[in-house]
Structure formats: structure tokens, C-alpha cells
């Protein structure tokens, strides 16, 4: 990733923003959709996910931590000795996050 | 002009075994923190799939939510929640180090900055809970 025209600051910015979003917002959402709904503590038909500003919130909630994952996973695998394949690894990690962003946009527009 | 980066072939790269992170507790905790992002990402993908069910109607959405009540999914979410909380806490403490806050000339103690972050985290979580309960259909 290093070089004269390094894109690292760009990815690092997304990584950092994703870290903040994941730290503040994700745990309560795991409690809500992982426990409260499936175990019947509360009932919901998902209508709130069709509110426009909730969709904007969901876009931020879902996409930014994906870039956080991409950055951490990429460097963790590098540190675990996969440096030899770091280029395809970067494509899988950062490309995965970009694909996730497109998929999120598509789902939020279509529901 | 002098090149800003040295010739890579001249650099020394220490050879590390792939299992270096198992040697020390702090290294292991570092790897666990890195791993937390994997569980957070999987959770978010599952959330996205659940929201996608709405395109087939609310019944499909609630059926999906019920499927998440199976023991396997509950265990997954329990692990994901522990990792997410681990990420939150380590993130707040590292923020306190990376972005030290000052009051006049004095630096606010890092533990206090982390505590303020944790307080804000609890408030934000309660606001989301409140909004979810008031908006849900």
C-alpha cells in the first residue's frame, strides 16, 4: 500500500470512522436484533427500516465498520505471515468492503 | 532529489513465525481485538440480509428474526456482542491516548477521557434503544 501515491490515508480515514461507529453503535444493535427480537422480548415488523433518515443511519452503521474490518483483517493476516500474497489480500479485504457498500446501498434503496 | 523512501531490497525484514501472537498475553489480546472486527462485520451482513427480507414483505422479515432465535445464532450473537464490547472499550482507551484532551494547559487524565467516552457510549445506546422502541411497527 505504500508508495508515492499511497492510498493508505484514505483507507485509514475510513478505518478510523468505522472504528468509532462500531464502538458507539454496534453493541446495542447486536442486543436488539440478536437477542431482543429473536427471543421475543420485543416485537417488530421492520417498518422503521423504511424511514428515509433511518436508511441514512443504517448506511453509516453498516458500511463504515466494513472498512474497519478490511483494514484490521488485512494487516492482521499480513502480520500472520501472509505478506507474500498481500496484493490479492488487499483486493479481497478492501474490495469486499466496497462490494458491501454497494450491496448496502442497493438493499436500502430496494426496501 | 533524494528519494523519500529507501530502496526496499536494502531493508531488513525480521522473519516472524505465523504464531508469534500466541507467545505473549498482550500479543494475543491484540489479535483478539483485530478479530473483533470480523464478528462485527458478520453481524452487520446478517443485519443487512434481515433488512433485505423486507423487500419480500414484513412476514419474511419476522420469520428471519425468528430463525435467529435458534441456539446456534444466539451463541453467535453472544460471541459477537462480547467482541463488540471488547472493541468499544479498547477503542475508547486508545482514543484517549491518540487524541489527548486538554483543559487549558493541563492534559485531562486518559482514564477520565476513556470514562467520558464510555458514558457517551451508554447514552448513545439508550437513545438508539428509545428510538427503536418508538419507531418500531
Interface residues (C-beta under 8 A of the other chain):
Chain A: X2 X4 X19 X20 X22 X23 X24 X25 X26 X27 X28 X29 X30 X31 X32 X33 X34 X35 X37 X38 X39 X40 X42 X43 X44 X45 X46 X47 X48 X49 X50 X51 X54 X58 X61 X62 X65 X66 X68 X69 X72 X73 X75 X76 X79 X80 X81 X100 X103 X104 X107 X108 X110 X111
Chain B: X4 X5 X16 X17 X18 X20 X21 X31 X34 X35 X37 X38 X40 X41 X43 X44 X45 X46 X47 X48 X50 X51 X52 X53 X54 X55 X58 X61 X62 X65 X66 X67 X68 X69 X73 X74 X76 X77 X78 X80 X81 X84 X85 X87 X88 X91 X92 X120 X121 X124 X125 X128 X129 X132 X133 X135 X136 X137
